[in-house]
Amino acid sequence: YYFFKGSLDKDVRWDGVIEPVFIVSELLDQPNSQVSVGLRKRAALIQQKEARGYQDLDARLKQMLMQNNKPRIALFCGKTSIVLMDVFSALGEAKSYYCFTEHRINLIDKWAIIHALAQGDKKYDVIAIVRGGGPGLEIFDDVAIAEASLLLNPILVTAIGHAQDNTLLQQLADKQFSTPTALGNYLLETAVPHTHLPLQ
């Protein structure tokens, strides 16, 4: 990470688009601030995840489906969210090849998220955090949530926000999807080769 002092300005491109511009006035080689401590902690967590390794969601699901076992997937979403409709709409009839459990929690309360992760640790094959875009996504940059995610035994999946969002939790997930719909499409495509198998 590099740390700069500077000011924000704007630039108008030839096609009329206004772009923000950051004008650097000073490079800070050795920053000593709470922000830099937080950034170093984030980098350390990412290194820790890389050292531990990312679990292979594709292989796990395909193996279970081939063995005629329904993968147990916990879907964490907001208390009043309708975002799971996007997942199930994309998944269609292939929903029956998975065992889904919905967990509606307060996704702006970090302790609620941490508690839910701990509760689901031994129960599921996959934990998926599903949320649409908009304000409040910064909760998934919280270091305490990130640390809790590293303790999980199930595969951690995120389907958060929009394609351009990339929070710390998404970087630590074993697999991340750009949208909830993308998660549903992935589960459909994974199940399709096994649709000829009888379900238990």
Long-range contacts (C-beta under 8 A, 24 or more apart in sequence): 1-36, 1-39, 1-40, 1-43, 2-27, 3-27, 3-28, 3-31, 3-35, 3-36, 4-28, 38-143, 41-143, 42-141, 42-143, 42-146, 42-168, 45-143, 45-146, 45-147, 45-150, 45-168, 45-172, 46-168, 46-171, 46-172, 48-150, 49-150, 49-171, 49-172, 52-150, 54-174, 54-175, 55-155, 55-156, 55-174, 56-174, 57-126, 57-155, 57-157, 57-174, 57-175, 58-190, 60-125, 60-126, 60-155, 61-126, 61-187, 61-190, 62-190, 64-125, 65-97, 65-190, 65-191, 65-193, 65-194, 65-197, 66-194, 66-197, 68-197, 68-198, 68-199, 68-200, 69-200, 70-97, 70-98, 70-99, 70-199, 70-200, 71-98, 71-99, 71-125, 71-126, 72-99, 72-101, 72-123, 72-124, 72-125, 72-126, 73-98, 73-99, 73-100, 73-101, 73-124, 73-125, 73-126, 73-127, 73-128, 74-100, 74-101, 74-103, 74-120, 74-123, 74-124, 74-126, 74-127, 74-128, 74-154, 75-100, 75-101, 75-102, 75-103, 75-128, 75-130, 76-103, 76-105, 76-107, 76-113, 76-116, 76-120, 76-127, 76-128, 76-129, 76-130, 77-102, 77-103, 77-104, 77-105, 77-107, 77-129, 77-130, 77-131, 78-104, 78-105, 78-106, 78-107, 78-131, 79-104, 79-105, 79-106, 80-104, 81-107, 81-130, 81-131, 81-132, 83-130, 83-131, 83-132, 83-180, 84-130, 84-180, 86-132, 86-179, 86-180, 86-181, 86-184, 87-130, 87-159, 87-180, 87-181, 87-183, 87-184, 87-187, 88-184, 89-181, 89-184, 90-181, 90-182, 90-183, 90-184, 90-185, 90-187, 90-188, 91-184, 91-185, 91-187, 91-188, 92-188, 94-187, 94-188, 94-191, 94-192, 94-195, 96-199, 97-191, 97-194, 97-195, 97-199, 98-187, 98-191, 107-131, 107-136, 107-139, 108-136, 108-139, 110-139, 110-142, 110-144, 110-145, 113-139, 113-145, 113-148, 114-144, 114-145, 114-148, 117-145, 117-148, 117-149, 117-151, 117-152, 118-148, 118-151, 120-154, 121-151, 121-152, 121-153, 121-154, 122-153, 124-154, 125-154, 125-155, 126-154, 126-155, 126-156, 126-157, 127-152, 127-154, 127-155, 127-156, 127-157, 128-157, 128-158, 128-159, 128-183, 129-156, 129-157, 129-158, 129-159, 129-160, 129-169, 129-173, 130-159, 130-160, 130-180, 130-183, 131-159, 131-160, 131-161, 131-180, 132-161, 132-180, 133-161, 133-162, 133-165, 134-161, 137-161, 137-165, 137-167, 138-167, 140-167, 140-168, 140-169, 140-170, 141-167, 141-168, 141-169, 142-168, 142-169, 143-168, 145-169, 146-172, 149-173, 157-183, 159-183
